[in-house]
Structures are given as C-alpha cells and as structure tokens.
Amino acid sequence: MSNKHGSKWIRPEKRLAIYSRDGFACAYCADEESLSLDHLHPRELGGSHDAENLITSCVTCNSARRDLPLQEWFAMLRDRGGDTRRLGKKIRALTSKPIDIDEGKRLLAARRGK
C-alpha cells in the first residue's frame, strides 16, 4: 500500500487511521484495491501532510490526478460526466472527521500479528 513516494513520509499508524476514516476505499471512485493517499492541496503547490489535506485514493485515481489542483481535477471529472458536487461534499465530510490514531495503531498491530 505504498505510493510512488514510498511510505516514509507518513507514519504507518497515521496512514491506516486515514484509510479507516475514509472507509478503506478510494474517495474518488470507491475502489478498495491498491490504496494510497492523495494530497488534496498538492505538495508541489505547498500542501501539507496534515490529515485534513489527505484523502484515501486508489493508485489509478491518484496517478490520473497527478499534482493538479483539486479544481482542475474536478473540471476533468466533470468533462467525463462525474458528479463533482457530490464528490466535493463527500471529501469535505471525510476530511472534517478527526482521525483515530489509536485505531491506526490497532490496525498496524493486527497486520504485524501482535
């Protein structure tokens, strides 16, 4: 479950806490395979690694978005028939929820067999 940047930029328990917050599915297409994290405000444009700026994304959607600002990505999705109004509400709802680091630690321990 790493992305093109590897996983050293984020602690594993924080990554899992964000996946848990987002229901272990891509926020864009709902895929549950090959998950990564996407910066809503891209790092290349000054975005942070804060949980409020991170959303669960499948590798396909994350790669398709690249480092586009969210407004440009939404314009591309609208051109393809996507409902970005609904998607925007979903993203705001997900990122407004606090992450549960303790849940991330439990998930990490379970994956490690502890």
N, C-alpha and C positions, 0 to 999 in steps of 0.2 A: 504494500500500500504506500509506496513512496512515489514521489513525482519527479519531474525532470531535475529538480533542485536537490533531490535527496531528502532525507528527513532530519538532518542535523539542525536545521533552523528552528525546529519546534520540538518541544519535549513530547515523547510518545503519549504520556497521560493527557496532555492538553489536546493533541490530535484526536485521541479516542473520545475525549469529552465533547469535542465539537462534532465528531461523527454521531455520537449519541444524541446530542441536542438536535441534530438535523435528521434523526431517524434512520441513520445508516443508509442514506440514499442521496443521489445527486439532486441538488436543489433545482437544477435546470430541467432535467429530463426524467428524474425519478429512478434512474438506473441504480442498481445496488451492487454492481461489479466494478472493479478497478477504481476504487475511490481515491481521491486526492483532495487537497484543499485549494480553493481559489481565493485570491485576494480581491475583494470587491473593488477597492481602490488599489490599482496595481502598484506593486513595489517600485516599478520603474518610474511611477508618477508620484512617489512619496508615500504610498500606503504602508501601513504598519502590520505587524504580526498579531495585533490585538484580536481577540475572539470576535469582536463586533465587526471586524473587517475581513473575517474568514468565513467561508461557506463551503460545505461539502459539495464536491463536484466530481463527476466521473472524469477519467483521463480524456475521453473523447471531447466532452464539452469544454474542459479546461484547455485542451490543446486548440480547439476551434476559437476560443475567445482570445487566446494569447494574452497580450498586455493591453488589449483595448479598454478604454474607459467603459464603464457599465452602460452609459447612454448609447455609445456606438454599438456595443454588443446587442443591446435591446433593439436598436434600429435594424440590425442584421436579422435578428429573430423575427421581428415584425414583417420584414420582407419575405420571410419564409413561412408566414402565416401563424407565427407564435403569438400567444396572448401575454404580452409583457405587462399589462396592467395587473393581471392575476399573479404573475411571477414576481413582480415588484412587491406586492403585498405579502407574498409567501416569504420572500427574502427578508423583508423588514420584520415580520413576525418571528422568524427563526433567529435572526441576529439580535433581536431585542431580549431574547431569553438569556439568562446567565448560564454559563457552562458549569457543570458539576465536576470539578477536578477529582473529588473523591470517587465518583463513578468512573472517571477515566483511569484512576489508579486500580480500581477493582477489575476493570476490563483488561488492563495491562497484566495484572497478576494472574488472571484466569488464562490469558493467552500464553503466559510463561509457565503455566501449570503450578502456580503457587497457591 
